[in-house]
Amino acid sequence: MNVSCNLTKKNITLSFVITMITVFAIAGKIEAQTTPTTPAAPTAETTQTAETQPETPAPAAEAQSETPSQDSEIGLVKLFVTGGWSMWPLLLSSIVGFGVILERMYFFFTAKLVRKGYNQDLQDAIDASGMQGVDEFLKANEGQRITDVLKNGMEVSQNDPEIFAAGIEREAGEVMTLLEKGLTVLSAVSTIAPLVGFLGTVSGMINAFDAIANADQVNAKVVAGGIKEALITTAAGLIVAIPAMTFYQYLQGRVGFFTSEVEEAANKIYKEYLKLKAGKKA
C-alpha cells in the first residue's frame, strides 16, 4: 500500500514538472514572437519636423494614470471563476477535508486515551504487587480508553494468557475503528485534490492551444487566459492537498502512539498471566 502511494506521488510530481515545462516553453515562444523590432534611427528631416510640431497635452493619459486600475485587483472570487469548472470539486474537497480535520482534532483533544507515563506506573504496580497491583492500578486510572481496553480483556480472560490476548485484540480493534474514523476520507482528499488540479491544468492548456488555433495572429493575450487557468487550478489543488496530508499524518501518528501503548501494557499483563499459569502447573 505504501509502495503504491509513493508511486502515485512520484507520478503526480512528474506530471507537474512536465506541465510547468510546457507552460514556460509556450510563454517563451510567444514572448519571442511578440518582441517589437528596434525602430530605425530618425533622419534629419523627421527630427526637424518633430521639433517644429507643438507639444499637445495628454489629459486623458494623465487622468488614467492618476486613477488606480481596478481591473488589476485580484480577488478570491475572481480567481475562483478564472479557474474554471475544476474549482468546484476542489471547493467541495476542501469543505469535506476541513470538516473531518475539525471533528478529529476535537475528538483527540477531548478523549482521554492514555496519559503520559501510564506504562511506567503500570510496571511499578506489577513489580510491587503483581496482578493485585494491576487491579489497583486500573481502578485508580479509570476513565481512560487504554484502561477500558485492559479491563475488558482481563474480564474475559479467566486468568488464561491466550484468552486475555484474544480479548485485548478484540477490544483494541473496536477502539482503533473509532480512532481511525474519517482518516480514509482525509487521505482520499489529499490524494485526489492534486489530481483534480492537474486535470484543470490540462483543461487550461487545451483552452490555450485552442485559442492559438483560432487566432489569426498569436500574441501573449491569446493564450494568457488558458495558462492562467492552468496555474490557478494547479495551485488550488496543492492548497487543498497539503493541509489534508499534514493533518492526516499527524492524526495517524496519534493513532499509532495509542496502539503502541496498548500493546506495551497488554504485554506486561500477559507476562503476569504466564507466571501465574506456570506457578499453578508447578
Secondary structure, 3 states (H helix, E strand, C coil): CHHHHHHHHHHHHHHHHHHHHHHHHHHHHHHHHCCCCCCCCCCHHHHHHHHHCCCCCCHHHHHHHHCCCHHHCCCHHHHHHHHCCCHHHHHHHHHHHHHHHHHHHHHHHHCCCCCCCHHHHHHHHHHHHCHHHHHHHHHHCCCCHHHHHHHHHHHCCCCCHHHHHHHHHHHHHHHHHHHCCCHHHHHHHHHHHHHHHHHHHHHHHHHHHHHHHHCCCCCHHHHHHHHHHHHHHHHHHHHHHHHHHHHHHHHHHHHHHHHHHHHHHHHHHHHHHHHHHHHHHC
